[in-house]
Amino acid sequence: MALDTGTEALARLAEEHVDHRFKGLPPDAYGLTVAELAAQRRNLFTGGFTTPVLALSAERLAHNLALMETYSARHGLAFAPHGKTSMAPQLFHRQIEHRAWGITLAVPHQVRVARAFGIRRVFLANELVDAAALRWIAAEQDADPDFRLVCYVDSVRGVELMDAALEGAARPLDVVVELAAGEGARTGARTEAQCAAVADAVAAAPALRLTGVAGYEGEVPDADPERVRAYLRRLVALAADLDKQGRFGGADEIVVSAGGSAWFDAVADVFTEIPALSRPVLKLLRSGAYVSHDDGHYRELTPFNRVPEEGALEPAFRLWSQVVSRPSAEQAFTNAGKRDAAYDLHLPFAQVVRRDGGAERPATGVTVTGLSDQHAWLRTAPDAELEVGDWVGMGLSHPCTSFDKWQLIPVAEADGTVVDYIRTYF
């Protein structure tokens, strides 16, 4: 599948018609194409949008994309941001425009979305033993010499299943051995000896080619800087040992990959210690939440808190809902709930209030205390100025479970002008 096909697929997104599938969009825009609606440059607050509506900040989105491009280049890292965060092909392409090596994904469905939009390089940060999915990937590779997929292996049994499913493929599938972050962590071979056994199994599998090692430092038990760096040094040592043993004989380059959104500073530091190997090394970072950042979990965990001289990510999401009930001086309810807002890590944060399309003011004395399916529960202090009909702008925590509740997300400039719409595929 060629990249120009992906460009055509992106163009077709603009031809999609606005209808009942998409929450929050102006009712009088139904029947327009997305391109026609975008060209109207409606205002989020006065242009007929209905609540609840999730919006992305155009300026903050651009800032975050540029910041991680600069950070990766400064530290000599290739960047394959995790696409599971947004599942938005428009953002995938913007990330690649900002010099991303490719896109990281987690499951076959996500790869199919990426391929439908012409993504040529995919790092599958997961084990894959589904025979039907493997055969589809082999067919994609056979049909498109520019398509490359790299995925995890962590067991001899997994290697056997993959090799059997890929029998007859025209070219081998690149795999990396996943080293677990410790006992009780998620996937990955637990010991270096187990990793070596997996590497031996790959060498005996004609349909596979060992091209590196990978892991996820976010799973280190009781993670702190020392434990995370110790695990990453094990990963680097594993790559060096496997290379010394000649395990990467068929590879053009050696992939060493790690990096979520909480410890990429440690990855950058430790990956400078990778010694000269027999082939060029692709130091591949996979952080994904940066694209929208957030007002909760990742705002607390971002490595930029530890290295402020490198810059700062900016939360780009804001969920707007409307006060529909004010039953007492201490309580109010808006019309956004679990169907609209991420709540798996933190509840939303009330930030600003708008009345009758007027100027924003701080949401002083307003706290979100709970979510029902379609309501946010607000506790209001005596100094809270809040009445039925007011719009409340909320910050969110955890980008991955914010994107997945919205199929078409307005991108708004600081004055509320909506300049684009982001389509998601979950």
N, C-alpha and C positions, 0 to 999 in steps of 0.2 A: 504494500500500500504506500504510494508515494506521498511526499509531503504536500505536493500541489493538491492532491485529493483532500488532505487535511485542511488546506486553505479554503477549498471549495466548501467543505463541511462547515467551517466557521462562518463562511458567507451565508450559508443556508440558515444558520441560527437567526440571522437578522431578518430572514423571510418568514420566520415562524409567526403565527398569529396569536395575539393576546386574547386569552379567553379564560374560562372558569378554572383552568388548571393552576393559575398563578395567583397567589395570595397578595393582597394589598395594592394591586394595580388599579388605576382609575376605571370605574365601570364604563365610562363613556369612551374608553380606549379599546373596548372589546371589538375585535374584528380588524383592528390595525395590525400591521406587522410590527415586530420589535424595532426594526429600523425606522419605520414611520413614527412610532412613539418616541424613540430616542431623538429623532430630528426635531420634535416639538420642544425639547428641552424644558419640560414641565418642572415646576417647583414641587419638591417633596411635600411641602406643608400647605401650599395653596393650589396645587394643580390637580386635585381630585383623587389623590391617593387615599386609600382607606386603611384604617387600623385594624389589626396590627400590621406593621410593615417593617421589614428589616432592610437596612441600607448599609452600603459600604462607602467609606470616605474615599473619594477619588485621590485626594492629596496624600492621605496616609498610606493607601495602597501603593501608590507610586514610590513613596519614601521607603517603605519596607522592601520592595523589590530591589531598589537601587542599593540599599544598605547591605543586604546579604550578597549581592553581586560584588560589591567592593570588599566586604569582609573575606569572602572566599578567595578572591584574587590576591588580596594582601597576604593571605596565609598559604598560598600555593595549593589550594584545594580545588578539585573538581566538585561540582554541586549538582546533585540530583534530588531536588526537593520532593518531599513525600506528597504525592498527589491525592492520597486518601483524605487529606485535610479538606480540600475544596471540591474535588471531583468536578472541576470546572475547566473544560478544555480551553476556554479563552484565557484563563489564568495560566494553564500549562504553557501556552504559546508565549504569553508575556514573560514567564519565567525563563523560557528558552531564549527569548530576545535579550534577556539580561544574562546571557552567557551560561545558562545551566547546561550541563553535559547531557542531561536527559531528565526523565521523571521517574521517581520511585513509586511503586505501587505495592499492593499487598495480596490481592486475589485476582483470579482470571477475569472476572467481570470488569474490573477496573482496567485491565490491560486491553480488553476489547473496546472500551470507551476511548482509551488513548489512541489505539490503532485507527478507530473510526475517524479520528481527527488528525491523523498523520504523524503521530509521535514516533520517532525512529529509534530512540534508545530508551529502554525500560529496565530498571533495576527492581526486580521482584524481591522485596525484603521479607520473604516467607518461603517455607518449604512448599513444593508443588508436586503432588503425586496423583492428581486427577488425570486419568488416561485421556478422557475426551478433551480436556483443556490442553494437555501436552500435545496431542495430535493437532489441535487447532494452531498452537504456537509454532509447531514444526511447519505446518502449511504456510503460515505467515512468513516465516524465515525463508522457506523455499521460494516463495513468490516474490519476495522483496530482498535483494542482497544488501540493501541499506538498513534493514531492520535488525537490531541486536537486542536480545533479552538476556539478562543475567539473573539467576535465581539461587536461592539457598539450597544446600543439602546438609543434613545433620545425622543421617543414619545409613547404614549399609542397605537395609531393607528399602529405604526411600530411593536410593540409587538404583536398586534392582527394578523397582516399579517404574521409575523414569525411563530406564534403558529399554525395558520391554515396550512401553507405550510409544517410544520414539523410534522403534525399529524401522529402518527404511528411509529415515529423514536424510535429506541431501547434505545437510551440514550439522555438526554437533551443536548441542545447546551448552552455552557457557554456564558453569556453576561455581559458586564459592562455598567453602566450608564455613558453616556458622559455629562459632565458639560461644557457648552459653556464658552468661554474665555471672554465673555462680550456681550453687545448689539452690533449688527452689525457684530459680529464675524461669523465664518462659521457655522458648525453644532453644535449640543449639546442643551440640555435643558437649558433654560436661567436662571432658578432660582432653588434653593434647593427644594422648594415646588414642582416644576415640576418634579425634579429628584425623589422625594418621590412617586409621582403619577406613574411614570414609574416603579419604584421598586415594587409598589403594583400590577401593571399590570403583571409584570414578575412573581410574586408570584402566580398569578391566572392562569398562562400559563403552562400547564404540560410539554410542549416541551422545555421550557427554564429554565435555572438556573442562578440566579444572583450571580456573583462571584467577583464583585468589581466595581471600578469607574475609569474613565480615562478622559483625556482632552489633549488639545494641546496649550501650552503656547505661541507658535509662533503667535497665532491669537489675543493675548491681544491687544486691541486698544492702540496706542501710547506707545508701549512697552518700558519700561525701567526696571532696576532691581527691583525697589520698586513695580511697578504694576505687574510684572511677579511673584514675590514672593507672593504678596497678592492673586493673582489668585490660585497659587499652594497651598497656605494655605487653601483656600476655598475647594480645591479638597481633601486635607487631612482631613479637618473637616467633609466633606460630607461622606467620608469613615467611620470615627469614629461614626458619627451620625447613619448611616444606620446599622452599626454593633451593636450599642447600642440598636437599635430597633429590632434586631434579623433578619434583612433582608437577611443575608448570611447563613441561616440555613443549606442549602444543599451543601455548598461549602467546599472543603478541605482546601483551602487557599483563602486569600483575595488579589485580584490584585489591585494595585494602580499604574497607568501608565500615563506617560507624557514624554515629551522630544523630541524636534526636534534637529536640528543641531546648533541652535543659542543660546540656553539658558540651555544646559544640566548642567552647573555649578549651576544654580539656582535650578534645579530639585534635584541635588545631595544634596545641602544644606537643602532644605525644607523637603526632604524625610527623613532626619535624625530626624525630629520632629514627625514622625508618631508614635502615642502612641501604647502601647501594645493592641492588639485587641484579639478577641475571637479565632482567628485562625492565623496560620502563615501568614505573609504578603509578597507577591511577589512585590517588588519595581521594576517596569519594565520600563526601558529606551528604546527609540525607534529611536535614531538618525541614519540617513542613509547616509548622504552625505560624512561622514568622509572617506568612503572606498577609494575614489579617491581624495577627497577634491577638491579644485580648485584654480585658480589664480585671482579670482574676488570676487563674492558675499560672499562666505563662508570664504575666506581668511580674509575678512573684519569683518565678524560677529562671527567667531569662539570664543567660550568661552575661548579657550587657550590664546587669546590675553589678557584676564582679569586675567588668572591664569597661567602665563608663567612657573612657577615652576613645573607645572604638565606635561610639555612637549609641543610639537607643531606638528600639522598635516602637511603633505607635499603634495603639488599638484602633482598628479601622471599622469595626462593627458598631452600629447602634440600632437597637430595637425600639421602635416607636409604638406605644399603645395608648389607649384613651381611657380616662377615668369614666367608668360607667355607673358607679355606685359609690356613695359617700354616706354610709349608714350612721356614722358617729364621728365625733371630733378626733377620735383616735384611729380610725380605720377608713380605708378606701380600697376599691377594687378597679383594676384595669382589665382590658379585654385581651390580654396576651397571657398564655399559660404554657403548659408543657408541650403543646403542639407547636409552639412558636419559638421557645427559648431553650437554650442549653441549661441543664440543671444537674448534670451528673457530677460536677466538681464543686460548683458554687451556684447559689441563686443569682439572678440578675442583680445589677446595682443601679438604683435610681440615681440619675445624674443631673438631668435638666428637665424643666417644665416649659411648655409653650401654651399660650392661651389665645384662641381666635386667630391663629396664624401669626401672632406677634413675635417679639424677640424672646430668645431663650433666657431663662433665669435658673440659677442653681436649685436643685431639688432639695432644698434645706429642710431637714426634719422628716424626710420621706425615706423609709426603709422597706425593701421587699422581704417579707418574712415567710412566704410560701407560694407555691404554685398549684393550682388545680389544672385540669386539662385546658381550660380556656380562660382562666382568670389568674392574675397576679394579686396576691394579698399584700396590701401595704399597711404598715404602721405609720401613723402620722403624729408628729410631736406638736405641741401647742403653737410653735412658730411656723408650721407648714402652711403655705398658701396653696391650697389645692381644692378644686371644685369639679363637679361633674362636667365633662366636656374637655377638660385639659388634656393635652398630649404629654406623656411622660417618656423621656428618652432614657433608655437603659443600656448600660454596658453589660457585656456577657463574658462568661468564662468558658474556655475550651472551644477553640474554633471548629474542631472536627464535628462536634455535635451542635454547632450553630448552622454551618453550611447545609447540613443534611436535612434540615426542616424546611428549606426554601428552594424551589425549583428555578425561580427567576428573581434575581436580587438587583434592585436599583443601585447604581453607583452615583453618588451625589457629591457635588462640590460643596465647599464650606457654606455658601449662601443658599444651599438647598436645590440648586439646579441639577437635575438628573441628566447625566451625559451618556450613560451606557447601562446595559443590563447584563448580568452574569448568569448564564445558564448552568445548572448543576445536573449531574447524573449519578444518583445513588441507587 
